[in-house]
Amino acid sequence: MSASGNPARRIVERKYREDLRRLTAYWPAEQITLSELGMGRLSIRLVGGLTHMFSEREASLLLSTVPRYMWGLYRVPLLLRYEKIGSIARYVVLGGRWQARLAEVMLRGDYSYRGRPELTVSEFTRIAGRYRSLVFVSLGFR
């Protein structure tokens, strides 16, 4: 009998697809610029139709850290993908160079040309401690 014809395997695959669809519903459907955040927009839509609210305190902290002339370049929430390869865990920044720079600003208050395209677990913990509502994490497996 082929693996696709195995009833137990079909049940597990269906459960996996249902769980994935349920988790995907809580992923952001949009990101907003810091300019929009600075104008008082504190919510975004999620894929499943719900709304996510940013913390006003965390938004104010981030806006006070980033120079106003850069507000149009950075987008929140910061999207990360958790990966664990062997015994090494890391968080990969999704979205390109400006988002990598935002991660660095959130981490140390300044940025370099390259930014932080990936974070260690301790760096992620520091960012999440300060900006919990402004960061989303997905899981990646290798």
C-alpha positions in Angstrom: 0.0 0.0 0.0 1.4 3.5 -0.8 2.0 6.0 1.9 -0.7 8.3 0.4 -3.2 5.4 0.7 -2.5 4.9 4.4 -5.5 6.1 6.4 -3.4 6.9 9.5 -1.1 9.1 7.4 -4.1 10.9 5.8 -5.5 11.7 9.3 -2.1 13.1 10.5 -1.7 15.2 7.3 -5.2 16.6 7.6 -4.6 17.4 11.3 -1.3 19.1 10.3 -3.1 21.2 7.6 -5.8 22.2 10.1 -3.3 23.3 12.7 -1.3 25.2 10.2 -4.3 27.1 9.0 -5.4 27.9 12.5 -1.9 29.2 13.4 -1.6 31.2 10.1 -4.8 33.1 11.1 -2.8 34.8 13.8 -0.1 36.1 11.5 -0.2 39.8 10.4 -2.0 40.5 7.1 -0.3 43.9 7.0 2.5 45.9 8.4 2.5 49.7 9.0 5.2 52.3 8.9 6.4 54.0 11.9 4.9 57.2 10.4 1.5 55.6 10.6 2.3 54.4 14.2 3.3 58.0 15.0 0.0 59.3 13.7 -1.8 57.1 16.3 -2.5 53.9 14.4 -2.1 51.2 17.0 -3.7 48.2 15.3 -3.3 45.9 12.3 -5.3 43.2 10.7 -4.4 39.5 11.1 -4.8 36.9 8.4 -7.8 35.4 10.1 -9.6 38.8 10.3 -8.9 39.6 13.9 -7.2 42.8 15.0 -3.9 43.0 16.9 -3.3 46.1 19.1 0.2 47.5 19.7 1.1 48.7 23.1 1.0 52.5 23.3 4.0 52.5 25.7 6.0 50.2 23.4 5.1 52.3 20.3 6.2 55.5 22.1 9.4 53.9 23.2 10.3 52.8 19.6 9.2 56.2 18.1 11.4 58.0 20.6 14.4 55.8 19.6 14.1 56.2 15.8 14.7 59.6 14.2 11.5 61.0 12.7 13.0 61.2 9.2 13.4 57.4 9.2 9.8 56.6 10.2 8.7 56.0 6.6 11.4 53.3 6.1 10.7 50.9 9.0 7.6 48.8 9.3 6.0 47.1 12.3 5.4 44.5 13.5 8.9 43.1 13.1 8.5 39.6 11.6 10.9 36.9 12.7 11.3 33.2 11.9 12.7 31.0 14.6 15.1 28.3 13.3 17.0 25.6 15.1 19.7 23.8 13.2 21.3 21.1 15.4 21.9 22.8 18.7 22.0 26.3 17.3 18.9 28.4 17.5 18.4 31.8 15.8 15.7 34.3 14.8 15.9 35.3 11.1 14.5 38.8 10.3 12.0 38.7 7.5 11.7 41.6 5.1 15.0 42.9 3.9 17.7 45.4 4.9 15.4 48.1 6.4 13.8 45.5 8.7 17.2 44.1 9.7 18.1 47.7 10.6 14.9 48.0 12.6 15.8 44.9 14.5 19.2 46.5 15.3 17.5 49.7 16.4 15.2 47.7 18.7 18.2 45.9 20.1 20.8 48.6 20.7 19.1 51.9 19.8 21.2 52.5 16.6 21.8 50.8 13.3 24.6 49.9 11.0 24.5 49.5 7.2 23.9 45.8 7.4 21.5 45.8 10.4 20.8 42.5 12.2 19.5 40.0 9.7 19.4 37.4 12.4 19.3 37.4 16.2 20.6 35.1 18.9 18.2 33.8 21.5 19.4 36.3 24.0 19.1 39.2 21.6 15.6 38.2 20.7 14.8 38.0 24.5 15.9 41.6 24.9 13.8 42.8 22.0 10.8 40.9 23.1 11.1 42.2 26.6 10.9 45.8 25.4 8.7 45.5 22.4 6.5 42.4 23.0 3.5 43.7 21.0 5.6 44.9 18.0 7.2 41.5 17.2 5.7 38.4 15.6 7.6 35.0 15.4 6.9 32.1 13.1 8.6 28.6 13.3 10.9 27.3 10.7 12.3 23.7 10.8 15.4 22.4 9.1 
